[in-house]
Amino acid sequence: MIKTFKNAASRKLYEGRKVGGFGGLDRSRAQERFDVLDAATRLEDIPSLKSIHLHPLKGGRKGQWAITVNGPWRICFEWKEGNAYDVEVIDYHEG
């Protein structure tokens, strides 16, 4: 279950509200990914499909996980006790 968001823009996307700054993001696919993440109670609940590509992050984002939306867009989050925290949508070329 999604517990917290890292920023207001990511929360607005999750809520289906209009928000700028996400050029090229497939918003319907992002909503599908949010739904998968919100329903998960274990990381194993997230499908191991190549299109979703659940993977741990490294470097300055060590301890976080990411799932692919489209192109350079990812949903990044921390996973603790069966919940997603600090969920954010990022362009990995910029973030």
PyMOL commands that set and color helices and strands:
alter all, ss='L'
color gray80, all
select helices_A, chain A and resi 8-14+27-39+43-45+59-61
alter helices_A, ss='H'
color red, helices_A
select strands_A, chain A and resi 55-56+64-70+73-80+83-91
alter strands_A, ss='S'
color yellow, strands_A
deselect
rebuild
show_as cartoon
